[in-house]
């Protein structure tokens, strides 16, 4: 049921964090994986490590702010491998501090910074989904997995306005696209992580130990997750095990949204 051997997967933001975990679990289970990231050196470093372990992976420098480049990269992947079976629209950025800090208050949020977050976290995700859907419709099969956040499901004091808004928006984007593309057997779902140790979160966690304590107190499991802990869910959504699952948003948050 969880077999993904020889399937082709494309991952954005794959040089570290959750994107790297997605790429790793697909490669470790026999998929052919393209690791794309604005950090091209990081993507190549991780690809080299995975290739050395015997996996079929390649690296690609991709800035998702460049929307035409997304289509070019996905088209090139299909041209090379003949198909696209799974696309992880994962790349994103932080919106800065949350509304309970002085700089994060609504009156002090830069509109330019807000628009940049919208462009990266929402528009580029749509462009990634769109580019993947073109090929998956033709194949009449495929999986698109989008990284949302529990910040899109409820208010989170540590999340900036742009981050919360865009994560909420992509959740509905997933639902909307899932209803259209179901007729082509293209399944689209969102993963909504809680507190994970990623590049976005780690900076805050290193600078502000009190935030670590706040996260741990806010999660029934009383700890922050490691990126590897998302692998099982990612493999499930990319495989035939989830053949009747589309339009869903699955929290993976240590129970945070249960409180």
FINU-639022 format. One record per residue: residue in three letters; x, y, z of N, C-alpha, C, O in turn. Coordinates in steps of 0.02 Angstrom, whole numbers, plus 50000, padded with zeros to 5 digits. Each point is the difference from the previous one (the first is absolute). Example, Ala and Ser with C-alpha at 12.3 -4.5 7.8 and 13.67 -1.06 7.14 Angstrom:
<nodes>
ALA506604971650390499555005950000500455006050000500524999950033 SER499305005449931500425005950003499615005550037500255005550008 
</nodes>
This chain:
<nodes>
UNK500404993950000499605006150000500425006350000499805005149972 UNK500774994650060500435006050005500565000049949500495003650008 UNK499444992449940500524999449949500035006249956499505002049971 UNK501095001050024500105005749955500614998949955500265004749970 UNK499974989250026500604998449961499915002149927499504998549968 UNK501015005050007500035002449931499515005649984499975002149942 UNK499665000250106499585005949988500435006250000500545000250030 UNK499225005049937500395006249994499695005250046499415001449998 UNK501025001550044499775005050048500405006449993500604999949987 UNK499075005750021500315006649996499845003650065499425000450021 UNK501105002250012499925003250065500305007049999500575000949979 UNK499045004150042500275006850007500225001150072499724997250047 UNK500785007049962500265001350067500304993750030499904998650059 UNK500484997749900500214993250020500704999750029500244994550015 UNK500105011149994500694999750024500044999050076500544998550026 UNK498905002450008500024999450073499294999050026499515000349962 UNK500434998550103499365000050033499514994949974500184994449983 UNK499195007650013499474995449980500084997949927499864994349982 UNK500355010349976500104998349929500524994649992499914995449959 UNK500635004950078500514994849998499724993450026500164994849972 UNK499445005550080499694993950026499554996849947500004993949993 UNK499615010149971499584997449946500434996549947499874994449979 UNK500665009150001500444997249948500334993650024500054995149963 UNK500175004850099500344994150027499544993950001500194994649978 UNK499205006350047499564994250008499804997249931499924994049993 UNK500005010449959499844997649932500604996349971499924994649971 UNK500675008350035500604996849973500154993550036500184995049968 UNK499755004950098500144994050039499524994249982500164994250012 UNK499275007549958499524994949980499994998949925499524997349972 UNK501025004949994500104998149931499765004849947500044998549940 UNK499705007450080499775004949950500605003649970500545000250029 UNK499345002749912500495004449969499805007150019499455002249983 UNK500995001450051499815006250033500435005949975500614999549995 UNK499055006049990500335006349985499955004550061499465001850022 UNK501134999950006500035004650057500125007049973500545001549975 UNK498975002950030500085006949977500005004750060499644999050049 UNK500775006249945500055004850055500365006249974500414999649954 UNK499435006150076500385006149984500734999250021500445003149971 UNK499674992850080500684998350022500254994249958499964994250021 UNK500285007349920500224994849954500574995850028500024994049989 UNK500445009350046500564996250029499754995150052500254994450004 UNK499275007850036499724995550051499634994149969500074994450023 UNK499555007049924499644994649965500494995149970499894993950003 UNK500665008649968500504995549971500354996050054500154994149991 UNK500005009050065500334996450055499564994250024500244994450008 UNK499125007050003499564994750024499884994749946499944994050015 UNK500025008149923499934995149946500604995449995499934994049990 UNK500675008950017500614996049998500004994850056500204994349990 UNK499585007950068499974995450058499514994249985500154994250015 UNK499295007449957499504994849985500234995549943499874993950001 UNK500465009049949500264995849946500534995250026500044994349978 UNK500365008150069500524995750029499704994150037500314994750008 UNK499075006250016499654994550034499624995649951499654995450020 UNK500425006049915499714995749949499325002149975499654996149967 UNK500155010150048499345002349980500025004149935500525002749982 UNK498924997649984499955003549936499735007150012499405001050004 UNK501065003750001499815006950014500425004849958500554998349977 UNK499195007650014500375005349965499815006750031499475000750030 UNK500985004149963499905006650030499845005149947500214999449942 UNK499415005750078499825005449955499955006550039499675000350051 UNK500675004849924499935006650031499365003249974499925001049940 UNK499635000750107499365002949981499785005050052499914998450058 UNK499995007849919499715005350042499265000349982499825002149945 UNK499754995850101499294999649984499695007049992499425000549978 UNK500945004750040499765006849986499975001349925499645004449977 UNK500754991849986500015000549927499494995149973500154994149989 UNK499245008250000499454995549983500114996249934499864994049998 UNK500385009249948500134996249939500524994550010499974994849967 UNK500505006350079500514995050012499714993650030500254994649989 UNK499215006150048499674994150029499744995649944500124993949999 UNK499525009149954499724996249944500574996849960499964994249980 UNK500575009650007500574997449962500314994050035500164995049967 UNK499925005450099500324994550037499574993749999500264994549992 UNK499095006350018499564994150001499944997149930499994993949992 UNK499965010349957499974997549932500644996249982499974994749968 UNK500605007850054500634996749987500044993250035500284995349972 UNK499455004450088499994993650037499594994849962500214994349993 UNK499215007849982499584995349962500334998149934499974994249979 UNK500355010749988500354998549937500554994850011500114995749957 UNK500235004750099500554995450014499764993150022500264994949978 UNK499245005050066499794993750031499364997149971499834994350014 UNK499835009549945499404997449967499355000850036499474998849972 UNK500565003350092499395000850038500155003750066500575001250016 UNK498905000550019500065002950067499464996950043499415000749987 UNK500804995850065499534996350042499835003650065499444999450025 UNK501045004350002499885003550063500355006749999500585000449980 UNK499085004750041500295006750004499875002750070499435000650022 UNK501115001150012499955002950067500125007549995500565002249990 UNK498905001850016500055007349999500155002250071499545001350039 UNK501094999249976500215000950070500355006650014499965002450056 UNK500375000649895500415005950013499585005750030499445001249979 UNK500845002150071499665005650031500485004050044500564997950012 UNK499205007850010500415004350043499605002350060499394999650001 UNK500965002850048499695002850060499745007049985500255003549956 UNK499244998550082499745006949994500265004450057499755005550010 UNK500754992050027500265003950055499614998850064499614995250004 UNK500485009050046499704998850066499245000549999499705003049955 UNK500004993950096499284999950006499725006550028500385004550018 UNK498954995949987499685006350019500095002150072499805005550019 UNK500494990150022500115001850070500715002650013500235000250057 UNK500105001849888500635003650005499895006849968499555000949960 UNK500875003950058499905006849974500055000349924499585003149968 UNK500934993750004500085000449928499494995949962499885001149940 UNK499824994050094499514995849966499295002450004499554997149970 UNK500345008450067499325002650006499765002749932500395002249959 UNK498964997550031499725001549935500195007049975500105000949940 UNK499945003950105500175006849980500725000649975500175004749964 UNK500254990550055500715000449983500224995249946500594999949982 UNK498964996149991500184995349948500125003749934499575003849977 UNK501004994949993500165003049935499584996849945499984993949994 UNK499685010249967499604997449945500434996549948499804995149970 UNK500805007550019500464996949953500194993050024500024995349961 UNK500125004150104500184993550028499414995349997500084994049986 UNK499325008650028499404995949997499894997349929499854994149991 UNK500235010249960499914997949930500514994849979499854995449961 UNK500765005150065500514995049983499814993250028500084994949967 UNK499665004950095499794993750029499424997049960499994994049987 UNK499545010249992499454997649959500264997149934499764994849978 UNK500735008549992500274997649937500344993250008499904995549959 UNK500505003850093500374993750010499554994550027500014994449974 UNK499605007150077499634994850036499334998249968499724994750015 UNK500025009649942499354998749970500054999649923499834994949971 UNK500395010649998500005000149927500474994749972499824996649951 UNK500775002550078500464995049974499744992950012500134995549960 UNK499515003650094499694993450013499484998549946499974994549973 UNK499615010550011499524999149947500354998549934499794995549963 UNK500755008150021500364998949938500304993049998500014996849947 UNK500225000750110500274993250003499464994849989500084995449961 UNK499355005650072499434995549991499775000049927499864994849971 UNK500105011250000499775000749932500464996349951499774996349957 UNK500885004850051500484996949955499984992450005500064996549950 UNK499865001050111499964992750010499354997249973499994994749969 UNK499465009050041499344997549980499954999049925499664995449977 UNK500665008949985499984999449927500224993049978499674996949958 UNK500875000650070500264993549982499594994450031499884994849969 UNK499905006250093499624994750034499314999049969499764994449998 UNK499935010949978499374999349965500094995749938499594995649985 UNK500945005749979500134996149939500114992650017499774995649964 UNK500595003250091500134993150022499384996650030499954993950001 UNK499595010450022499414997850038500224996550064499724994850020 UNK500785008150012500244997450064500525004950027500345003449963 UNK499704996850104500525004150031499805002150070499424999750020 UNK501085002550017499905002450068500345006850008500585000849981 UNK499065004050045500295006550018499915000850075499444999750026 UNK501115001550008500005000850073500275006950016500565001749980 UNK499055002250056500185006950016500155000650074499644997250042 UNK500895006449975500165001250071499625006150023500155005749981 UNK499354993250061499625005450031500295001150070500615000050009 UNK498975001050040500225001050069499395000350044499465001849978 UNK500624996450086499445000950046499865007550009499475001850025 UNK501015002449955499875007350001499475002049950499715005450005 UNK500154990249947499465001249953499334997550024499495001349969 UNK500524995050086499394997350029499755003850060499414999850017 UNK501055003850015499825003850060500525005550011500534999949969 UNK499325004750075500485005350015500584997250040499914996250048 UNK500705005649932500614998050036500395006350017500165004049956 UNK499994996950107500315006250022500685001249970500235005849996 UNK500124988949983500685000849973500005001249925500535001349971 UNK498904998249996499975000649928499835007149979499535003050025 UNK500874999649928499865006649973499374999949957499774994749979 UNK499975011350008499375000649963500044996749931499554996449980 UNK500995004949984500064997349932500034992450000499704996849957 UNK500655000450091500064992750005499334996850014499794995349966 UNK499865007350085499344997350018499515000649942499624995349986 UNK500385010549981499535001149946500134995349941499534997249972 UNK501105002050010500154995849942499904992650014499784996349956 UNK500365001650104499894992950016499254998450002499804994549981 UNK499805010250043499274999049997499774999849928499564996049982 UNK500725008349976499795000449930500174993649962499594997649960 UNK501004999550052500174994149961499604993950023499914995249961 UNK499845004950099499564994650022499365000049957499784994749977 UNK499935011050012499405000349958500184998949926499604997249962 UNK500995004950018500244998749932500034992549987499794997749947 UNK500464998650101500044992749994499304997049992499894995849957 UNK499655006450085499324997349996499685001649932499674995849970 UNK500445010350007499705002249937500274995949942499624997449959 UNK501045001950038500314996249945499834992650004499934996749949 UNK500025000750111499854992950008499324998249969499934994749970 UNK499585009750038499344998649972500015000249924499644996149968 UNK500775008350003500045000349927500374994049970499784997149951 UNK500785001050081500454995149969499854992950020500334995449976 UNK499185003550067499824993250020499804995849939500134994049998 UNK499555009149952499784996349941500584997149960499914995549960 UNK500695007350052500604997549966500414995450044500564998049982 UNK499185000250077500374996150049500645003550023500494996850016 UNK499485009849985500555004050028499785001950070499525003750009 UNK500834993850041499815000950070500435005550030500614999949994 UNK499075004850039500345005950027499835000650074499425000350019 UNK501104999950022499915000450073500515004750030500525001549971 UNK499335000750089500465004450037500214996750065499604996750033 UNK501035004349983500264998150066500065006550040500275005049977 UNK499464994950084500025005950043500434998650061499754997750051 UNK500905003749944500444998750057499885004850058499805005849991 UNK500324991650069500065004250058500725002050009500355001149950 UNK499904999450112500695002050010500504994649981500044994850032 UNK500355006649915500544995749977500645004050000499995006149995 UNK500574990450012500655003249996500205000649926500304995549971 UNK499535010249999500165001449930500395006549997500105003350051 UNK500124998449889500375006349992499595006050022500275004750031 UNK499074995349955499585005550020499955000450076500065005350029 UNK499834988950003499905000050072500645000550040500025003150053 UNK500524993749922500604999450040500305006750021500255000750055 UNK499725004349900500275006550018499665002850062500335002650045 UNK499014996949956499625002350058500184995950062500095002750054 UNK499954990749937500134995650057500695001250029500094999650061 UNK500405001849896500685001250026500055006850035500345000650051 UNK499315004449922500055006750029499585000950063500175003950045 UNK499294992449958499535001150055499814993550034499504996949981 UNK500895000950068499854993750034499314999850031499704994650008 UNK500035011350009499345000150030499464997649950499484997450020 UNK500665003549914499544997649949499984992450000499474997049990 UNK501104999850021500024992850004499544997650056499614995449991 UNK500445007950067499584998150057499265001149983499584995950018 UNK500275009649949499315001549982499724994749953499444997650008 UNK500975000549941499784994749954499874993550037499494996749991 UNK500995001450052499944993750035499394999850045499684994850008 UNK500165010950022499405000350042499365000049960499474998050025 UNK500575004249912499405000549957499844993549964499484999549967 UNK500964995550039499924993749964499904994350050500414999350046 UNK499064996849948499904994550047500594995250007500114997350054 UNK500275001749891500594995750005500595003550033500514996850014 UNK499435009849997500505003950037500704999749970500494999650036 UNK499545000749898500655000549967499905002749929499455000149973 UNK501105002249998500025002349932500224994249955500474996450018 UNK499215002849925500144994349956500635001049959500215005649987 UNK500104988849994500555000049953499744998749930499494996749991 UNK500845006049957499764999249931499864992849980499534998849962 UNK500864996450062499894993049982499314997550019499744995249971 UNK499955008150078499354997650023499435001549952499434997950011 UNK500725005849936499495001349949500034995049943499564999949957 UNK500944995850043500114995649942499444995049989499804998849943 UNK499934998350110499474995149992499395002949967499704996849956 UNK500105009150065499415003249971500135001949927499564999249958 UNK501045003250028500175001849931499974993949954499725000449945 UNK500564994050077499994993949960499294997649990499824997749945 UNK499785002750106499304997949995499645004049946499654997149959 UNK500435009550041499645004249952500274999349929499635001349952 UNK500994996650041500294999249933499894993149971500164998849941 UNK499584996650098499954993049980499274997949989499545004050012 UNK500374989949966499324997349989499634998950065499394998850000 UNK500955001550056499664999250064499485005550011499524999050038 UNK500565006749928499535005550009499555000849938499805005649983 UNK500044988949984499655000349936499295002950004499715001849949 UNK500024998850111499325002850008500025006350043499515001850032 UNK501075001449968500095006050042500175005949955500525000049967 UNK499055004950031500145006249963499625005750031499464999150028 UNK500825006949967499695005950028500055000550075499625003850032 UNK500834992449998500064999950073500575004550024500465001649962 UNK499495000450100500545003650034500154996050063499584999550045 UNK501014997649958500174995550055500505003350047500585001049982 UNK499205000850078500485002750049500484994650024499814994250008 UNK500815007850002500504995650031500345004650051500505003349985 UNK499234996750076500135005550046500064997950073499975004250045 UNK500134989349967500074997950069499385000950041500025000050062 UNK499415001049905499375001050036499825007350013499525001450035 UNK500875003249937499905007250016499305002449982499705003750038 UNK500044994249905499345002349979499434996450037499425001849991 UNK500754993250049499494996750040499835004050062499474999050031 UNK500985005649987499865004150060499635006349979499835004150042 
</nodes>
